[in-house]
Amino acid sequence: MLKAKSRQLSFYGNHIYDRVIPEDHFLELLNKAGDFSFVNELCRDAYTPDFGRPPYGPEMMFKIIFLQQWPITVSE
């Protein structure tokens, strides 16, 4: 079952994340540069609307796989 996307990102809202994570962080820049919402529509037929527990969204799963394949180097 594909659940509807919630507009609330967390219990505390976005303002805490905005204060802790800098705007020039790699994940923030990637989130602003790439729109992966098309994955939800492509995968819609693979989910049944009335059976099972709600899964993680296809968009989030695609982002996880994308980040696993992205070569990230950490400099100290």
Secondary structure, DSSP 4 states (H G I P E B T S, - for coil): --PPPPS--SSS-SHHHHHHS-TTSHHHHHHHH---THHHHHHGGGS-TTSS-----HHHHHHHHHHHHS------
